[in-house]
Amino acid sequence: MRLQALIENMPYLLETRGSMDTEILAVVSDSRQKAAGGLFFCIPGARFDAHDYAPQAVANGCVALVVDHFVEADVPQVRVTNVRAAMSRMAAAFYGHPAERMKFIGVTGTKGKTTTTYMIKAICEQAGYKCGLIGTTGNMIGKKRIKSNYTTPDPIDLQRDLRAMADEGVEVVVMEVSAHAIDMHRLDGMTFEVGCYTNLSQDHLDYFGTMENYFETKKRFFTSGMVRNATVNVDEETSEQVLADLTVPHLTFGIAANADLFARDIEINEDGVSFDLQLQGMHSIPIHLRMTGMFNVYNALAAASCALVLGVSIENIRDGLWNMDSVPGRIEMLPTQTPYRVILDYSHSPDALTNILKTVRGFARKRVIALFGCGGDRDKGKRPIMGEIGGRMADLCILTSDNPRTEDPMTILAAIEEGIKPTRKPYEVIENRREAIRHAMEIAGEGDIIVLCGKGHETYQEINGVKHPFDEKVVVQELLEELRAQTANT
């Protein structure tokens, strides 16, 4: 494809230097990547400015650059006002604008995005659509998985995967829309048939600085012309500010507030949730989920609201939700065949930790043992908050490493301790996560529930910048075998 074709109708273009007739065979944002005929995007960042690495990109085969200021390089350059935003538009053009062939549903909020997108996918497949999914646990075409490193992938990976989805006949793509993706312009140029706002709670303040900035970024998804229709959780206290600025048709959902779509007669137990789903002015329909927790009522309402806007029948919504088993790493009951239960959950924020412990407390017959930590190089303010929540809501907390990244794990754990100490609840500190899980399983008795919080679907642990294999489903099974062998030998 000619470089000229990639910059046609691109709103961020300022000026060009060199031949725009240059043939582009690849689009790249990593200067280390071998890319014959590549177009390299010089993205300025907080720690590194990719303009400095333009010579390396050229040495590795790139034949043109996208820049926010011209650099010393003997290749054509395209100067733009925003390199990230331009990358989104140009990557879409390079892959043939695949998004134009599919309908998109975007879900944004602090928690519940992953489960809600899985529910929407199940409902739409029940209605006969071929679906794609993009999110935290990876991307999917039907049941086939495509690995991804981000909740919302960078534009080049995103457009490549959308091309693959379009080529395989996908009709509806359900996507988690992170605040980072909005702020970094990863979705520029895309249009969503439906955008869903679930909730807002503290997270990612290491990046956004304040809750106001975090909220305003999420709200921009609905006010920047990217969505044709919106659905909003009116039980969420910030939803009034979202609704006040909406200029597109919208549908509200909730339990406590007056909503267009609402749930009544909710019953929750350890095996699942049942409730009556009602659209204002219509008869209700019974919904049964094989996933438990009040938060899954909200997730189901969010999914149903999006499906209704898309034109899916209430019967397909009911059947699609019933046919769902579980979502990887979301209140996932592990098959341990032990007198105690082990639950895996991705709860890595204060609100998520509150929700999972409140849910488990609702059906626990004996102790709730919460095992958790906090990620390194991320929002440090939530560490004592999560300690306080664990101490207040669990019978015993085991503090351990999550992904310490480049931080000292014991420094992270000490910050969590600051919050847990005033609760006067018992807790233990075992930095090694595998040993912490082993200890929890050794001390758990009949009727106890161990909740492994924070890692969820992740299959690694990042320590000193290196990702080590660590899949808690595998770890639990290995520890079970070790403990049984140990028992057999005594």
LOTIDREN-650372 format. One line per 5 residues: number of its first residue (from 1); their letters; for each residue x, y, z of C-alpha. Coordinates in Angstrom, 2 decimals. Example, Ala and Ser with C-alpha at 12.3 -4.5 7.8 and 13.67 -1.06 7.14 Angstrom:
1 = as = 12.30,-4.50,7.80; 13.67,-1.06,7.14
***
This chain:
1 = mrlqa = 0.00,0.00,0.00; 1.29,3.48,-0.86; 2.00,5.87,1.99; -0.26,8.42,0.29; -3.23,6.07,0.68
6 = lienm = -2.61,5.79,4.43; -2.76,9.55,5.02; -5.80,10.34,2.88; -8.56,12.03,4.93; -6.42,11.75,8.09
11 = pylle = -7.41,14.65,10.39; -4.09,14.93,12.25; -1.90,15.57,9.20; 0.31,18.70,9.26; 2.91,18.24,6.53
16 = trgsm = 5.01,15.63,4.76; 8.64,15.29,3.72; 9.86,12.93,1.02; 7.95,10.72,-1.41; 4.42,9.75,-0.39
21 = dteil = 4.55,7.18,-3.20; 6.65,4.90,-0.96; 5.31,1.35,-0.70; 4.40,0.34,2.87; 4.46,-3.38,3.69
26 = avvsd = 4.07,-3.23,7.49; 3.12,-0.84,10.31; 5.19,-0.97,13.52; 5.62,0.86,16.82; 8.64,-1.10,18.12
31 = srqka = 11.95,0.06,16.65; 13.50,-3.34,17.45; 11.10,-5.17,15.15; 12.45,-6.36,11.81; 10.07,-4.80,9.29
36 = agglf = 11.06,-4.63,5.63; 9.02,-1.85,4.05; 7.76,-0.80,7.47; 6.14,2.46,8.59; 7.41,3.36,12.07
41 = fcipg = 5.34,5.49,14.46; 7.56,7.72,16.64; 5.41,7.84,19.78; 6.56,10.27,22.49; 6.15,8.74,25.96
46 = arfda = 6.62,9.62,29.61; 9.92,7.73,29.88; 11.05,7.24,26.28; 10.59,9.21,23.09; 10.47,6.90,20.07
51 = hdyap = 11.78,9.73,17.87; 15.17,8.88,19.39; 14.88,5.34,18.04; 13.97,6.25,14.46; 17.49,5.35,13.19
56 = qavan = 17.15,1.87,14.73; 13.75,1.42,13.05; 15.21,2.45,9.70; 18.14,0.06,10.18; 15.60,-2.71,10.79
61 = gcval = 13.85,-2.10,7.48; 11.42,0.77,8.00; 11.10,3.00,4.95; 8.98,5.85,6.39; 8.21,7.54,9.71
66 = vvdhf = 5.23,9.19,11.38; 6.46,11.97,13.68; 5.33,14.99,15.66; 8.58,16.75,14.65; 10.89,15.95,11.78
71 = veadv = 14.03,13.94,12.62; 17.36,13.34,10.93; 16.56,10.34,8.74; 16.86,9.76,5.01; 13.32,8.36,4.63
76 = pqvrv = 9.91,9.98,3.99; 8.24,11.45,7.08; 4.66,12.35,7.92; 4.30,15.04,10.59; 1.06,14.93,12.61
81 = tnvra = -0.44,16.64,15.64; -0.82,13.38,17.58; 1.19,10.29,16.66; -0.94,7.90,18.75; -4.18,9.12,17.17
86 = amsrm = -2.67,9.00,13.70; -1.49,5.45,14.33; -5.08,4.35,15.01; -6.34,5.84,11.75; -3.42,4.68,9.63
91 = aaafy = -3.42,1.14,11.07; -7.12,0.88,10.20; -6.39,2.04,6.65; -3.45,-0.38,6.32; -5.67,-3.33,7.25
96 = ghpae = -8.50,-2.21,4.97; -10.82,-0.62,7.56; -12.14,-3.98,8.87; -14.33,-2.29,11.51; -16.62,-0.99,8.79
101 = rmkfi = -17.79,-4.56,8.13; -18.90,-5.32,11.71; -21.02,-3.92,14.56; -19.24,-2.99,17.79; -20.39,-3.04,21.41
106 = gvtgt = -18.03,-1.33,23.86; -18.15,-1.76,27.64; -16.33,0.67,29.93; -16.15,0.87,33.73; -13.74,0.01,36.52
111 = kgktt = -15.03,-3.49,37.16; -17.28,-6.01,35.45; -16.11,-5.29,31.90; -14.79,-8.78,31.23; -17.81,-10.67,32.57
116 = ttymi = -20.23,-8.30,30.85; -18.52,-8.74,27.48; -18.63,-12.53,27.85; -22.35,-12.29,28.65; -23.02,-10.09,25.62
121 = kaice = -21.10,-12.51,23.42; -23.13,-15.46,24.77; -26.40,-13.61,24.16; -25.49,-12.53,20.63; -24.34,-16.05,19.73
126 = qagyk = -27.65,-17.35,21.08; -29.33,-14.94,18.67; -27.33,-16.37,15.76; -24.57,-13.77,15.35; -20.97,-14.80,14.76
131 = cglig = -19.07,-12.90,17.47; -15.62,-11.65,18.25; -14.42,-10.56,21.68; -11.59,-8.22,22.69; -10.58,-7.86,26.32
136 = ttgnm = -8.50,-8.63,29.38; -8.48,-12.41,29.01; -7.48,-12.24,25.35; -9.28,-11.90,22.04; -11.66,-14.47,20.57
141 = igkkr = -13.21,-15.35,17.24; -16.09,-17.56,18.23; -14.43,-20.09,20.55; -10.93,-19.60,19.10; -8.58,-17.52,21.28
146 = iksny = -6.07,-14.93,20.08; -3.49,-13.82,22.63; -3.41,-10.13,23.62; -1.31,-8.16,26.12; -3.76,-5.36,26.92
151 = ttpdp = -7.43,-4.96,27.90; -7.79,-2.88,24.73; -4.89,-3.75,22.37; -2.69,-1.12,20.75; -4.06,0.07,17.37
156 = idlqr = -1.80,-2.07,15.19; -2.62,-5.31,17.04; -6.27,-4.30,17.29; -6.69,-3.63,13.56; -4.79,-6.82,12.67
161 = dlram = -7.14,-8.87,14.85; -10.20,-7.05,13.49; -9.01,-7.91,9.99; -8.85,-11.58,11.01; -12.34,-11.35,12.51
166 = adegv = -13.80,-9.71,9.42; -12.17,-12.34,7.18; -13.80,-15.11,9.25; -17.27,-13.59,8.95; -17.63,-12.03,12.41
171 = evvvm = -20.73,-9.82,12.55; -20.60,-8.43,16.12; -17.47,-7.54,18.11; -17.78,-7.06,21.87; -14.95,-5.04,23.35
176 = evsah = -13.71,-3.96,26.76; -12.90,-0.26,26.50; -10.30,0.78,29.06; -9.70,4.35,30.18; -6.08,3.94,29.06
181 = aidmh = -7.26,3.07,25.53; -9.47,6.16,25.41; -6.70,8.43,26.68; -4.12,6.92,24.32; -6.42,7.25,21.27
186 = rldgm = -6.31,3.52,20.53; -9.90,3.60,19.25; -9.77,6.81,17.22; -11.83,6.56,14.05; -13.98,3.66,15.29
191 = tfevg = -17.74,3.84,15.81; -19.64,1.70,18.34; -23.25,0.71,17.83; -23.61,0.57,21.62; -21.46,1.90,24.45
196 = cytnl = -22.14,0.67,28.01; -21.16,2.45,31.24; -21.02,0.07,34.21; -19.43,1.81,37.24; -16.52,3.80,38.59
201 = sqdhl = -14.25,3.08,41.57; -10.63,3.73,42.51; -8.05,2.25,40.17; -5.24,3.37,37.87; -4.56,6.59,39.80
206 = dyfgt = -0.86,6.02,39.12; -1.71,6.99,35.54; -4.67,9.37,35.82; -3.66,11.13,39.04; -7.17,11.91,40.27
211 = menyf = -10.57,10.22,40.20; -11.92,13.23,38.31; -9.43,12.70,35.47; -10.18,8.97,35.46; -13.94,9.60,35.24
216 = etkkr = -13.69,12.33,32.61; -11.65,10.00,30.42; -14.27,7.27,30.62; -17.07,9.76,29.99; -15.29,10.92,26.84
221 = fftsg = -16.09,7.54,25.27; -19.77,8.60,25.24; -19.39,12.29,24.42; -16.78,12.26,21.63; -19.02,10.91,18.88
226 = mvrna = -17.71,7.33,19.13; -21.03,5.71,20.18; -24.37,5.73,18.39; -26.34,4.49,21.42; -25.56,4.23,25.13
231 = tvnvd = -26.64,2.13,28.09; -25.95,3.38,31.62; -26.08,1.88,35.12; -28.22,4.43,36.97; -27.42,2.91,40.37
236 = eetse = -23.84,4.15,39.87; -23.47,7.56,41.53; -21.50,9.07,38.63; -24.08,8.06,36.02; -26.00,11.32,36.42
241 = qvlad = -22.96,13.19,35.08; -22.74,10.80,32.12; -26.44,11.10,31.32; -26.34,14.91,31.58; -23.86,15.12,28.71
246 = ltvph = -25.30,12.39,26.47; -26.59,13.48,23.07; -27.30,9.97,21.71; -30.26,7.63,22.38; -29.77,5.72,25.63
251 = ltfgi = -31.22,3.00,27.84; -30.75,2.87,31.61; -30.49,-0.21,33.82; -30.35,-0.81,37.56; -31.90,-2.25,40.70
256 = aanad = -32.34,0.54,43.24; -32.99,3.50,40.94; -35.79,4.07,38.47; -34.44,2.44,35.32; -35.69,1.43,31.88
261 = lfard = -34.43,-2.12,32.47; -34.40,-3.48,35.99; -34.14,-6.61,38.14; -36.63,-7.69,40.78; -37.00,-10.65,43.19
266 = ieine = -33.27,-11.36,43.26; -32.11,-14.63,44.82; -28.40,-15.35,45.32; -26.69,-18.51,46.53; -23.32,-20.20,46.05
271 = dgvsf = -24.47,-21.90,42.84; -25.84,-18.87,41.02; -28.34,-16.04,40.75; -32.02,-15.83,39.81; -34.09,-12.70,39.21
276 = dlqlq = -36.91,-11.30,37.12; -35.78,-9.05,34.29; -38.25,-6.34,33.36; -38.28,-3.65,30.70; -40.55,-0.72,31.58
281 = gmhsi = -44.03,-1.40,30.24; -43.35,-5.07,29.40; -43.86,-8.38,31.15; -40.93,-9.69,33.15; -38.92,-12.74,32.20
286 = pihlr = -37.08,-15.03,34.65; -33.28,-15.01,34.41; -31.04,-17.71,35.85; -27.24,-17.41,36.01; -24.78,-20.13,36.89
291 = mtgmf = -22.52,-17.42,38.36; -23.11,-15.96,41.78; -22.89,-12.50,43.35; -24.93,-9.29,43.22; -22.33,-7.81,40.88
296 = nvyna = -23.29,-10.46,38.33; -26.87,-9.21,38.46; -25.51,-5.84,37.35; -23.29,-7.48,34.72; -26.30,-9.34,33.35
301 = laaas = -28.37,-6.15,33.27; -25.56,-4.37,31.42; -25.32,-7.20,28.90; -29.09,-7.35,28.43; -29.30,-3.60,27.87
306 = calvl = -26.69,-3.74,25.09; -28.40,-6.73,23.46; -31.77,-4.98,23.50; -30.31,-1.94,21.76; -28.87,-4.29,19.15
311 = gvsie = -32.35,-5.73,18.62; -31.89,-9.13,20.30; -35.08,-10.71,21.68; -35.68,-11.04,25.41; -35.89,-14.83,24.96
316 = nirdg = -32.41,-14.98,23.43; -31.14,-12.84,26.31; -32.61,-15.30,28.80; -31.22,-18.39,27.04; -27.82,-16.85,26.33
321 = lwnmd = -27.31,-15.96,29.99; -28.37,-19.40,31.15; -25.96,-21.13,28.76; -22.94,-19.31,30.24; -20.85,-21.36,32.64
326 = svpgr = -18.11,-19.06,33.90; -15.60,-16.41,32.90; -11.88,-17.18,33.34; -10.66,-15.94,36.72; -13.94,-14.31,37.75
331 = iemlp = -15.34,-15.89,40.95; -14.21,-19.20,39.48; -14.71,-22.24,41.72; -11.69,-24.51,41.30; -12.26,-28.29,41.23
336 = tqtpy = -10.32,-29.33,44.34; -12.50,-32.14,45.77; -11.54,-30.98,49.27; -13.59,-30.22,52.40; -12.83,-26.55,51.76
341 = rvild = -13.41,-24.52,48.61; -10.92,-22.50,46.57; -12.20,-19.54,44.53; -10.13,-17.70,41.94; -10.94,-14.04,41.30
346 = yshsp = -9.32,-11.08,39.52; -10.25,-8.67,42.32; -7.28,-6.29,42.34; -8.99,-3.02,43.30; -10.69,-1.96,46.56
351 = daltn = -14.21,-2.15,45.16; -13.61,-5.52,43.51; -12.14,-6.95,46.71; -15.18,-5.70,48.63; -17.56,-7.31,46.16
356 = ilktv = -15.92,-10.73,46.09; -15.57,-10.96,49.89; -19.15,-9.77,50.42; -20.40,-12.38,47.96; -18.40,-15.23,49.49
361 = rgfar = -19.40,-14.14,53.01; -23.01,-14.59,51.92; -22.67,-18.36,51.46; -19.61,-19.30,53.54; -20.37,-21.87,56.24
366 = krvia = -17.10,-21.32,58.11; -14.07,-19.06,57.64; -13.32,-16.83,54.67; -9.55,-16.86,54.06; -8.53,-14.02,51.75
371 = lfgcg = -5.17,-14.23,50.00; -4.13,-11.05,48.20; -1.49,-8.44,47.49; -1.18,-5.34,45.31; 0.65,-4.74,42.06
376 = gdrdk = 3.96,-2.92,42.03; 4.56,0.30,40.06; 0.84,1.05,40.24; -1.58,3.07,42.39; 0.04,3.02,45.84
381 = gkrpi = -2.89,4.72,47.54; -5.12,1.66,47.28; -2.77,-0.61,49.26; -3.83,0.33,52.82; -7.43,0.59,51.61
386 = mgeig = -7.35,-3.01,50.43; -5.70,-4.06,53.69; -8.56,-2.49,55.66; -11.16,-4.17,53.44; -9.53,-7.58,53.83
391 = grmad = -9.23,-7.23,57.59; -12.81,-6.09,57.97; -14.46,-8.62,55.67; -12.36,-11.81,55.91; -11.74,-14.04,58.92
396 = lcilt = -8.08,-14.40,58.02; -5.93,-12.56,55.49; -2.75,-13.92,53.96; -0.79,-11.05,52.43; 1.42,-12.05,49.53
401 = sdnpr = 2.90,-10.83,46.26; 0.72,-10.03,43.28; 2.87,-8.66,40.43; 5.57,-6.71,42.30; 7.13,-5.68,38.98
406 = tedpm = 10.17,-3.51,39.81; 9.19,-2.73,43.43; 10.39,-4.43,46.61; 7.57,-6.88,47.47; 7.97,-6.32,51.21
411 = tilaa = 7.48,-2.56,50.76; 4.16,-3.26,49.04; 3.08,-5.67,51.78; 4.04,-3.20,54.51; 1.70,-0.63,52.93
416 = ieegi = -1.15,-3.17,52.94; -0.39,-3.92,56.59; -0.97,-0.25,57.47; -4.61,-0.75,56.57; -5.15,-4.16,58.09
421 = kptrk = -3.58,-3.55,61.51; -6.30,-1.19,62.85; -8.98,-3.85,62.15; -7.29,-6.14,64.74; -8.11,-9.13,62.56
426 = pyevi = -5.60,-11.98,62.23; -3.32,-11.91,59.21; -0.09,-13.46,57.99; 2.56,-12.23,55.59; 4.05,-14.81,53.21
431 = enrre = 5.71,-13.00,50.32; 6.17,-16.06,48.08; 2.75,-16.50,46.48; 3.05,-20.24,45.90; 4.01,-20.80,49.54
436 = airha = 1.18,-18.52,50.64; -1.34,-20.61,48.68; 0.15,-23.80,50.12; -0.20,-22.43,53.64; -3.83,-21.45,53.04
441 = meiag = -4.62,-24.95,51.81; -2.80,-26.55,54.77; -4.76,-24.60,57.37; -8.19,-24.60,55.67; -10.78,-26.75,57.38
446 = egdii = -14.14,-28.18,56.40; -16.51,-25.46,55.24; -13.78,-22.83,54.85; -13.43,-20.86,51.62; -10.05,-19.69,50.32
451 = vlcgk = -10.33,-16.70,47.97; -7.29,-16.18,45.78; -7.58,-12.50,44.85; -5.80,-10.41,42.25; -4.41,-12.78,39.62
456 = ghety = -7.56,-14.31,38.15; -6.98,-15.36,34.55; -3.31,-14.30,34.49; -0.80,-17.05,33.82; 2.32,-15.23,34.99
461 = qeing = 3.83,-13.30,37.88; 5.94,-10.26,37.02; 9.00,-9.88,39.26; 11.83,-7.43,38.55; 10.45,-6.82,35.08
466 = vkhpf = 10.43,-10.54,34.17; 7.21,-12.52,33.67; 7.50,-15.94,35.29; 4.92,-18.70,34.57; 2.32,-18.66,37.34
471 = dekvv = -1.16,-19.98,36.57; -3.04,-20.32,39.86; -5.27,-23.06,38.46; -2.14,-25.09,37.75; -0.50,-24.09,41.03
476 = vqell = -3.50,-25.21,43.09; -3.62,-28.59,41.35; 0.14,-29.09,41.84; -0.14,-28.21,45.51; -3.07,-30.59,45.95
481 = eelra = -0.98,-33.43,44.53; 1.96,-32.52,46.77; -0.21,-32.32,49.90; -1.95,-35.62,49.13; 1.41,-37.31,48.53
486 = qtant = 2.69,-35.84,51.78; -0.37,-37.18,53.64; 0.02,-40.63,52.05; 3.63,-40.83,53.22; 2.87,-40.02,56.86
***
